[in-house]
Amino acid sequence: MDFVKDMRAKARSMQKRLVLPEGTEPRTVKAARILADESLAASVVLLGKESEIEAIAEQQGVHLEGIAIINPHIDKELDAYAHEYFELRKHKGMTEEQAKIDITDPLRWGSMMVRMGAADVSVAGAENTTGDVLRSGLAIIGTVPGLKTASSCFVMQTADPAWGKEGNLIFSDCAVIPDPTAEQLADIAESAAQSCREFLGVEPVVALMSFSTKGSAKHDDVTKVQTAVEILKGRKPNFVFDGELQADAALVPSVTDKKAPGSPVKGRVNTLIFPDLGAGNIGYKLVQRLGKAEAFGPFLQGFAKPISDLSRGASVDDIVTTAAVTLSRAK
Ligand code: ACO
C-alpha cells in the first residue's frame, strides 16, 4: 500500500471540486497549478483579489489557465453567504452587517462554499493557524450528524508490514483537542474508525490507550478512558474496539495475553486512540522520528464535509497531497 499514490489515484477518479482559500499564498498557487495539471480535481478555485493572485502566479512562474479565482468582496454570492453566516451565528450576537464583513474572510468563505455546495472540499493552513482553520470549519460546516466533536488523525506508515494494514496505522487525535472529555474520546474513536475505513480500506480495530491496562492503575486520566469505552459500548458502533490498554497491550499479542486476556483487538489493532493531545502529538512524532515511519496528516475528521488544515511549514507537495487526500473523502 502506497498511501499517497492511492489517495492521488482516488482523487483523480472522483473529480471533486476544490477551494483553496489562501489564494495569495505562493506555495498554494503553485500547488493549485499541479492539482489542475494532474487532474486531481474537477475544478480548483483560489480565493483573493485577481490582480494579487496574478502577481503571485507571475512571480512563481505559474500560469493560471484552468484555475478559477473568486474575490469574496465582489462575488455575486456575497449577500447569500452573508445571510447564511448571519443565520448560523445570530445566537452568538452576530448582526447582518457584521456577517457581510466577516464572511469575506477567505477561511470562512471557503467553508461557506463547501457548506453551500459550491465546492466539495476546502484546504487551508499554509498561512493560517490550525485554530483559525478549525474555528471557521466548526462555525460554518459543523460536525457529522450524531457526533459533537471534530478531531484529527495521522496515517502512520511504518516499515514493518506486521503492524496494522501492511504497516499502516491510524493515530488519533494528535492535533486538535488538548484535553478531550470521555464523551469526546468516544467521538474521536468513532471518527478515527471511519478514517481507517477511508484511508486504509480495512475494517477498523480500535484500541483506546492509557498508561493503564484494564484497571492496572487508578487515576482520573484512566477513569476518563474507561468511561469513554463504556460510552462507546452504549453506542454499539459497528467496529471492534477495546480499552483501556497500554500501547504494548494493544499492539503485542503476547503482552495482550498477559495484561488483557481475551481482548477482541488482540494482534489486529490498526487504529490507536490517544487519551489526550499531549500523548497523541508526542506519540506520532516519536514513531515518525525514532521509528522512521512516514507520518501523513493531520487530517481532520468528524466534520460534516471534508476540510483540511495544513502545517504552516507545508511544502508545495504537502499541499497537493493534503488536497488529494481531502478530495478523496468527498461524497
Ligand atoms: N469539535 C467540535 N466543536 C468544537 C471543538 C471540537 N473539537 N472545539 C471547539 N468547538 C466549538 C466550541 O464549542 C465553540 O462552539 P460555539 O461557537 O457554538 O460556542 C466553537 O467551536 C469555538 O470554540 P472556541 O471556544 O472559540 O474555541 P476553543 O478555544 O475551544 O478552541 C480549537 C477550539 C480551535 C479547535 C482549539 O482546540 C485548538 O486550537 N486546537 C488546535 C490545537 C493545536 O494548536 N494543535 C497544533 C498541533 S498540530 C501538529 O502538530 C500536527
Boltz pocket constraint, residues with backbone or C-beta under 6 A from the ligand:
constraints:
  - pocket:
      binder: B
      contacts: [[A, 130], [A, 131], [A, 132], [A, 134], [A, 135], [A, 138], [A, 139], [A, 143], [A, 148], [A, 149], [A, 150], [A, 151], [A, 174], [A, 175], [A, 176], [A, 177], [A, 178], [A, 281], [A, 297], [A, 298]]
      max_distance: 6.0
